[in-house]
Amino acid sequence: MLKMSLFLILLINVSCTEDPYSQKSRDQDSYLSMEIQGGREGRVADLGLREDLRVEETQDMSLQDISLQDISLQDISLQDISLQDLDVSAPLHPPLALGGVHANQSLDETLFQREHPHRFDVYLPNTPPSRVVVFLHGGLGSKESIAEKLGLRTDNQIHQDQINSLGIAWIIPQGQAIEGEGLSIPTWSNHVMLSGTDDLLFLNDLSTWIRSNWSGIPLVLSGHSNGGMMTHRVWCEAPELYSLYVGVSGPPSTSYDPEYPEGTPIECLGNAPYWAIIGSEDRTIGVNENPNWTISVSNPDVYERSQDHVMNEKRAHEEVRSLKVCQLMQRGEETERIGLTQWSSCNGRVVLWWVNQPEPNRLEARGRTYGHKIDSLESAGQFILREELARWSPDLP
């Protein structure tokens, strides 16, 4: 009885009120949506850095004399941490009320015996959810802005009818940032970019928290751009944490490519179903037939390196994911759909969507992110991402 009393003291005291979408957030989103006029390169203060610009995937920036290239990922690698699974028979905090958004939730550091700086918003339908989707924003993004891109909210207006129609719970965490020189880039530590904190351990504990509240339903991890790269990292290094994985414009780091000539490859364990989406006219990631794709930055005066590499999504599909899931090294069945080409292997457990976008006109090309943003992928491929995430259900192990 004493043990149970001590456990109850540790339960999280959550707020069921919505966190207003602040003027600061709106101002930041307005700043991030600025167009780069005339293609002219400028200093950071002059750049309209948007969530999905090439800068979001830059690996090493000098922030207060800190070179991210010199920071060892082993400091936050799964190899150096012990993922603690809490075996609990009751929820880890009082259940959240159905309907609406529960803003700025956090994991109890006393319960998990470690502290996470992350905050996350929980969007719930009015009925018990049929699945939970954890969605990670891209570099320079925020939990509010990515919720807008998914159609869950607009400023302070929550689209409850939309959430109810999908019937699933959405959990949108906020990525962290290494601060310095007035430049803050919220992102994820995914072997392409660094956030300054251990996002893998956070997503481990978040998975435990979710399963204690909604057991027996699929748990999906998805993300856009750098969030997609983080999704692939979890799939490779801790695939048992989530049921399904979906990466959107977020190919894997070359750290998982055994043929990459630089560095020591990280072993990939992934065996859960994986679905990747990439645009044929992606201007943020250098989409072509090269073994690896380049990620360029806009301003060489600010960033020490001009490019980094991620795996070609087609190679990742057939040489990493299909190999790990069903021991096949092939792209699988090809199907032409409206606006996209689909490759499916391992009985539909490994899927790649190549969104067939037309060559952008001059005005669209100035944005530099054509084919990378969620809305451009949806409009070209004639699908709605939130609906696809709600219904994709390959056979689970």
C-alpha positions in Angstrom: 0.0 0.0 0.0 2.9 2.4 0.8 4.5 1.6 -2.5 1.2 2.4 -4.4 0.9 5.7 -2.5 4.4 6.7 -3.4 3.7 5.9 -7.0 0.5 8.0 -7.1 2.5 11.0 -5.7 4.7 10.8 -8.9 1.7 11.1 -11.3 1.9 14.0 -13.6 -0.4 17.0 -12.9 -1.6 17.9 -16.4 -3.4 20.9 -17.6 -6.4 20.3 -19.9 -6.5 23.9 -21.3 -5.2 25.0 -24.6 -2.0 27.0 -24.8 -2.8 30.1 -26.9 -1.0 30.4 -30.2 1.1 33.4 -29.1 1.9 36.6 -31.1 5.5 35.6 -30.9 4.8 32.3 -32.6 2.7 34.1 -35.3 5.5 36.6 -35.8 8.1 33.8 -36.1 5.9 31.9 -38.6 5.5 35.1 -40.7 9.3 35.5 -40.6 9.9 31.9 -41.6 7.4 32.2 -44.5 9.3 35.1 -46.2 10.3 34.6 -49.8 14.0 35.0 -50.8 13.7 37.8 -53.3 15.5 37.4 -56.6 17.5 34.4 -55.4 20.1 36.8 -53.9 22.2 35.3 -51.1 22.3 37.3 -47.9 23.1 37.2 -44.3 20.9 35.3 -41.8 19.1 38.5 -40.8 18.2 38.9 -44.5 17.1 35.3 -45.2 13.5 34.2 -45.0 14.4 30.9 -43.3 11.4 28.6 -43.5 10.8 25.4 -41.8 11.6 23.4 -44.9 14.5 25.3 -46.4 17.7 23.5 -47.1 19.3 25.1 -44.0 17.2 22.9 -41.8 19.3 19.9 -42.7 22.7 21.5 -42.2 24.8 19.4 -39.9 27.4 21.7 -38.5 27.0 25.4 -37.8 29.2 27.6 -35.6 27.0 28.5 -32.7 29.0 30.4 -30.0 32.2 28.7 -31.3 30.5 25.3 -31.1 31.0 23.2 -34.3 28.3 20.6 -34.4 30.7 18.5 -36.5 32.9 18.2 -33.4 30.1 17.0 -31.1 30.2 13.3 -30.8 26.9 11.6 -31.4 28.0 8.9 -29.1 27.1 11.3 -26.3 23.5 10.8 -27.2 23.7 7.4 -29.0 21.6 4.4 -28.1 24.9 2.6 -27.7 25.7 4.7 -24.6 22.3 4.8 -22.9 20.1 2.3 -21.3 16.5 2.6 -22.6 14.4 2.1 -19.5 11.0 0.4 -20.1 8.6 1.1 -17.2 6.4 -1.9 -16.5 3.2 -0.3 -15.3 -0.3 -1.6 -15.1 -1.9 1.8 -14.7 -1.6 5.1 -16.7 1.4 7.2 -15.9 -0.9 10.2 -15.0 -4.6 10.9 -14.8 -6.2 10.2 -18.2 -6.6 13.1 -20.5 -10.2 14.1 -21.3 -11.4 13.3 -24.8 -11.9 16.2 -27.2 -9.8 19.2 -27.8 -6.1 19.9 -27.3 -4.0 19.4 -24.2 -1.1 21.8 -24.7 2.4 21.7 -23.4 2.4 18.3 -21.7 5.6 16.9 -20.4 7.0 13.7 -19.0 7.4 13.4 -15.2 11.2 13.4 -14.5 10.7 11.7 -11.1 8.7 8.9 -12.6 11.1 8.3 -15.5 14.1 9.1 -13.4 15.4 11.5 -16.0 14.5 14.9 -17.3 13.3 15.8 -20.8 13.0 19.4 -21.9 10.5 18.5 -24.6 6.9 19.7 -24.5 4.2 18.1 -26.6 0.6 18.9 -27.5 -2.1 16.1 -27.5 -5.1 16.5 -29.9 -7.9 14.1 -29.0 -11.2 13.2 -30.7 -14.4 13.0 -28.8 -14.3 9.2 -28.8 -11.6 6.8 -27.8 -8.9 6.9 -30.5 -8.3 4.0 -32.8 -4.5 4.8 -33.1 -2.0 7.3 -31.9 0.2 9.3 -34.3 3.4 11.0 -33.0 4.4 13.6 -35.6 7.8 15.4 -35.6 8.3 18.8 -37.3 11.2 19.7 -39.5 14.2 21.9 -38.8 13.3 25.4 -37.8 9.7 24.1 -37.1 7.4 24.2 -34.2 4.7 21.9 -32.8 2.1 24.6 -33.6 3.2 25.2 -37.2 3.3 21.5 -38.1 -0.1 20.9 -36.6 -1.3 23.7 -39.0 0.3 22.0 -41.9 -1.5 18.7 -41.0 -4.8 20.6 -40.8 -5.3 20.1 -37.1 -5.5 23.8 -36.2 -5.3 27.3 -37.6 -3.8 29.8 -35.1 -6.0 29.5 -32.0 -8.7 27.6 -33.8 -8.6 23.8 -33.3 -10.3 21.8 -36.1 -12.1 19.5 -33.8 -14.5 18.2 -36.5 -11.5 17.2 -38.5 -9.9 15.4 -35.5 -13.2 13.7 -34.7 -13.6 12.4 -38.3 -10.2 10.8 -38.3 -10.8 9.3 -34.9 -7.1 9.2 -33.9 -5.0 10.9 -31.2 -2.2 13.2 -32.4 0.9 13.9 -30.3 3.0 16.7 -31.6 6.3 17.3 -29.7 8.6 20.3 -29.8 12.1 19.8 -31.0 15.0 21.4 -29.1 17.8 23.8 -30.4 21.4 24.6 -29.7 21.4 28.3 -29.0 24.0 30.8 -30.2 24.7 33.9 -32.1 21.0 34.8 -32.3 20.2 31.7 -34.4 18.0 29.0 -32.9 17.1 25.9 -35.0 14.7 23.6 -33.3 15.3 20.1 -34.7 16.1 16.5 -33.8 19.4 14.6 -33.2 19.2 12.2 -36.2 22.8 11.9 -37.4 22.1 14.7 -39.9 21.4 17.5 -37.5 21.8 18.0 -33.7 19.3 19.4 -31.3 21.5 19.4 -28.2 19.5 16.8 -26.4 18.8 13.0 -26.5 15.7 12.7 -28.7 15.9 9.0 -29.0 15.6 8.6 -25.2 12.7 11.1 -25.2 10.8 9.1 -27.9 11.4 5.9 -25.9 9.9 7.4 -22.8 7.1 9.0 -24.8 6.2 5.6 -26.2 6.0 4.2 -22.7 3.8 7.1 -21.6 1.5 6.6 -24.6 1.1 2.8 -24.2 0.2 3.2 -20.6 -2.7 5.4 -21.6 -3.8 3.8 -24.9 -2.9 0.2 -25.0 -3.7 -2.3 -27.7 -3.9 0.2 -30.6 -1.3 1.0 -33.3 1.3 3.6 -32.4 2.7 5.5 -35.4 5.9 7.6 -35.5 6.0 10.0 -38.4 7.8 13.2 -39.3 8.5 15.8 -42.0 12.0 16.6 -43.3 14.4 16.5 -40.2 11.5 14.9 -38.4 11.4 12.2 -41.0 15.1 11.6 -40.6 14.6 11.2 -36.9 11.7 8.8 -37.6 14.2 6.6 -39.6 16.7 6.8 -36.8 14.2 5.4 -34.3 13.2 2.7 -36.8 16.9 1.7 -37.2 18.0 1.9 -33.5 14.9 1.1 -31.5 12.2 -0.3 -33.9 10.2 -1.9 -31.1 9.1 1.5 -29.7 6.4 2.1 -32.4 4.2 0.0 -34.6 4.5 1.9 -37.9 6.9 4.4 -39.3 6.3 7.1 -41.9 9.0 9.5 -43.2 7.9 12.5 -45.3 10.7 14.3 -47.3 13.1 12.9 -44.7 15.5 10.3 -46.1 17.9 8.5 -43.8 21.4 9.7 -42.8 24.3 8.1 -44.6 25.3 6.9 -41.2 23.1 3.8 -42.0 24.7 3.3 -45.4 27.3 0.4 -45.2 28.7 1.6 -48.6 29.2 5.2 -47.6 33.0 5.9 -47.8 33.2 8.2 -44.8 32.7 7.1 -41.2 31.6 3.8 -39.6 28.1 2.6 -40.4 25.6 2.4 -37.6 23.8 -1.0 -37.5 20.2 -0.8 -38.5 17.8 -3.1 -36.7 14.6 -1.9 -38.3 11.9 -4.5 -38.9 8.6 -2.6 -38.4 6.6 -1.5 -41.4 8.1 1.7 -43.0 6.5 4.1 -45.6 8.5 6.9 -47.2 7.3 9.8 -49.3 9.6 12.0 -51.4 8.9 14.6 -54.1 10.5 14.3 -57.6 11.2 18.0 -57.6 12.5 18.4 -54.1 14.7 21.5 -54.0 15.8 21.1 -50.4 17.2 17.6 -50.9 19.1 17.1 -54.2 16.8 14.4 -55.6 18.6 12.5 -58.4 20.0 9.0 -59.2 23.2 9.5 -57.2 23.8 7.0 -54.4 23.4 9.7 -51.9 21.6 13.0 -52.1 23.1 16.4 -51.2 21.6 18.9 -48.8 22.8 22.4 -49.6 22.6 25.6 -47.5 21.8 29.1 -48.6 24.6 31.2 -46.9 28.2 29.9 -46.9 29.2 33.0 -44.8 27.3 31.6 -41.9 27.6 27.8 -42.3 31.0 26.1 -42.3 30.0 23.3 -44.7 28.1 23.8 -47.9 26.5 20.3 -48.1 25.9 17.0 -46.4 24.5 13.7 -47.5 21.5 11.5 -47.0 20.7 8.2 -48.6 18.9 8.0 -51.9 15.4 7.0 -50.9 15.2 4.4 -53.6 18.4 2.8 -52.3 17.2 3.0 -48.7 13.9 1.3 -49.8 15.5 -1.7 -51.4 18.9 -2.0 -49.7 18.0 -1.1 -46.1 14.3 -1.3 -45.3 13.2 -4.2 -47.5 16.3 -6.1 -46.5 15.7 -5.6 -42.8 11.9 -6.4 -43.0 11.8 -9.4 -45.4 15.4 -10.0 -46.5 14.8 -8.8 -50.0 17.0 -6.5 -52.0 14.6 -5.2 -54.6 12.2 -2.3 -55.0 9.2 -4.5 -55.3 5.9 -4.1 -57.2 5.5 -0.8 -59.0 2.1 0.9 -59.3 1.2 4.1 -61.0 -1.3 6.2 -59.1 -2.6 9.7 -59.7 0.3 12.0 -59.3 2.7 9.4 -57.8 4.6 6.2 -58.4 4.4 3.6 -55.6 6.9 0.8 -54.9 5.7 -1.8 -52.5 7.6 -4.8 -51.1 7.5 -7.2 -48.2 3.7 -7.7 -48.7 3.1 -4.0 -48.3 5.2 -3.6 -45.2 7.8 -1.4 -47.0 6.4 1.3 -49.3 7.9 4.2 -51.2 5.9 7.0 -52.8 7.6 9.0 -55.4 5.4 12.1 -55.9 5.6 12.9 -59.6 5.7 16.7 -59.6 5.9 18.8 -62.8 9.0 20.9 -63.3 8.3 24.1 -61.4 7.9 27.4 -63.1 10.2 30.3 -62.5 8.2 31.8 -59.7 7.8 28.5 -57.8 11.5 27.7 -58.2 12.4 30.9 -56.4 11.0 29.4 -53.2 13.8 26.7 -53.3 11.6 24.3 -51.4 9.4 23.1 -54.2 8.5 19.5 -53.8 9.6 19.4 -50.1 6.7 21.0 -48.3 3.8 18.9 -47.1 1.2 21.0 -49.1 3.2 20.7 -52.4 3.5 17.0 -52.0 -0.2 16.6 -51.3 -1.3 18.9 -54.2 1.0 17.1 -56.7 0.1 13.6 -55.5 -3.5 14.2 -54.7 -3.5 12.8 -51.3 -4.0 14.2 -47.8 -1.3 13.2 -45.4 -3.4 13.2 -42.2 -5.9 10.9 -43.8 -3.2 8.5 -45.0 -1.6 8.4 -41.6 -5.0 7.6 -40.1 -5.6 4.5 -42.3 -2.3 3.0 -43.4 -2.5 -0.5 -41.8 -0.1 -3.1 -43.2 0.1 -6.4 -41.4 1.7 -5.8 -38.0 4.2 -8.3 -36.5 
